[in-house]
């Protein structure tokens, strides 16, 4: 940090940080403004496109992100916060050779820009507080896929705008009771242009689409919640209402209940159950006007767990959960397809463009998920080490209108993560992370490149695992400092495998894998 003497004799502080690595450049700044305000600015740019291009890939990802945040306190009871976030995420294709054009014909190129800005006013009362927020969210999507002759196969150019106003009020009518309620209203603008030339999927389904849609809609909701302490037992009960006028079934109510029993000052038992609703994706309602007959997606869930604090810096949690899904959008023309299983192939030809809801859909899909998760966290304290350990077993299955339950496309049964670090002194720090995940399911190809719905998600990939290592060296000087580091991701170079694809040239199924080991050297300058 750097002290700056201003003309009025007051001493303020301004701070900043610049980071440079083989994969990313970043610049951060923070400091005060006026008498009671602070701000934070950040911009980052990825250099992954240089690595992908040097490795000979036919496509490269490019992204920028921006963040601005300011807080201002007016008097003792009012605080104003402003937040804006921007992200530019593009994929650039290189089609200078026939081989690259063929490889890129299997890719759904995605350009996405997103901007969020909002202001929040928090007001303190003698008996509680209120929050009021106004925000604007804009998402611009550009998806495209072409054949090896660069003739368009699919495109989606859409813009989604949401203007949101929401507020909450929290107060304590008695010592052991807290009451909360609030609501929101959202004005939605959707503008989408979709095109799919006549196309036959590997399952033999014939598809085509050429549709432009522009519409406005209104979403809204409200909730009321009461929390009450009964000695060692804390119980919260609530009810939520949601409204969306772009679908036929516009009104839904969702009850929820949670409770915590404090066994000792170190040991808690938790239980929660409730119903959760989600509006269908806007693009599903755009692609086919019949899809506006869809209902809210519904999930009933129960979660039970315990929490134990070994010491002030170490905590263990163990949770078991069960979820049951109703009214999930499912295809009427592809009876095996429920949209919970889309997106794993990035929404392109590999999964028949199913993620965009171009089929006539009905709320006839269903599913269930269950699992057990163990999590241990050690925070940094007088003992100069930190880390997390997580182990989870999960199982999810979904069914389309044919009623046959199949593994979900994201059904990875075992997921294990362990990471942490050790601070030797003010100059040296070493950290690492190990990840393991069992393979997710996919549908095998027949020798002629077709796929069978009878074998949908019947085969699994092999397990993926990797180890990352990072070493940091700090150089501290008066008013500024430098952090240099060496970071090696996937240090033993085990390439993660992904869903195989069928090569029309060779007539064989080919496995795809990631880039493998990824070393990075960089530094961070702070002042």
Secondary structure as UniProt FT lines:
FT   STRAND          2..5
FT   TURN            7..8
FT   STRAND          11..20
FT   STRAND          24..33
FT   TURN            34..36
FT   STRAND          37..46
FT   HELIX           48..54
FT   TURN            55..56
FT   STRAND          59..74
FT   TURN            75..77
FT   STRAND          78..93
FT   HELIX           98..104
FT   TURN            105..106
FT   STRAND          109..124
FT   STRAND          128..146
FT   TURN            148..149
FT   STRAND          152..174
FT   TURN            175..176
FT   STRAND          177..200
FT   TURN            202..203
FT   STRAND          206..230
FT   TURN            231..232
FT   STRAND          233..244
FT   TURN            245..246
FT   STRAND          251..262
FT   STRAND          267..278
FT   HELIX           282..287
FT   HELIX           289..293
FT   STRAND          297..311
FT   TURN            312..313
FT   STRAND          314..331
FT   TURN            335..336
FT   HELIX           339..341
FT   TURN            344..347
FT   HELIX           349..351
FT   TURN            352..353
FT   HELIX           354..356
FT   STRAND          361..378
FT   STRAND          385..399
FT   TURN            401..402
FT   STRAND          406..407
FT   TURN            409..410
FT   STRAND          414..423
FT   STRAND          428..437
FT   STRAND          441..442
FT   TURN            447..448
FT   HELIX           453..455
FT   TURN            456..457
FT   STRAND          459..460
FT   STRAND          464..477
FT   TURN            478..479
FT   STRAND          480..489
FT   TURN            491..492
FT   STRAND          497..503
FT   TURN            504..507
FT   STRAND          508..513
FT   STRAND          518..526
//
